Amino acid sequence: MGFLRNKKILIIGVACLLIIIIGSLLTYTLLKTSPILPKQISKQLNFVPFVPNKTEAPSGLSNLSYNSKTQVLTYKVNYNGSTITVTEQSTPQQFSDVPQAYSTLVTSLQSQDTFDTPNGTVDITTPKELKGVQVAVMNSKGALFFAKTNKNMSTDTWKQFFINLTLNSQ
């Protein structure tokens, strides 16, 4: 009788543990892949924007706006103690028509470092007009992405930020 009771308790315990594990995995998956941009903004865009996944930006995006005239998406995100202002737009046609146009832009912004991520190649720049403030630039998957930080970050921190970007799912 005691053996059967212990076996039932063990089975119930294992079932509860499996439910907790499956629930945690499902929650993590939904948080990581669900869209972070509101649909009323997403439906206006003529490109698929990069956004931080929800695990990297749990508080979401602030100062989120889309200018329909310039077709530029802007938002701020707190990341690793810095506030990053992001602006994105569709990749300009001239970048496709004239292959060196993008590299000319990056050079004019005073590129300091370049690295590759799964999302694309990123250039860390320090434009003269911003007096040493870093701006990361990426042209990938149909989006031209600028990220300006309120304080300079290490290359490794920038890499982590860009690795954790995801295309906004609808």
Buried (B, 14 or more C-beta within 10 A) or exposed (E): EEEEEEEEEEEEEEEEEEEEEEEEEEEEEEEEEEBBBEEEBBEEBEBBBBBBBBEBBEEBBEEBEBEEEEBBBBBBBBBEEBBBBBBBBBBBEEBEEEEEBBEEBBEEBBBEBEBEBEBBBBBBBBBEEEEEBBBBBBBBBEBBBBBBBBEEBEBEBBBBBBBBBBBBEE
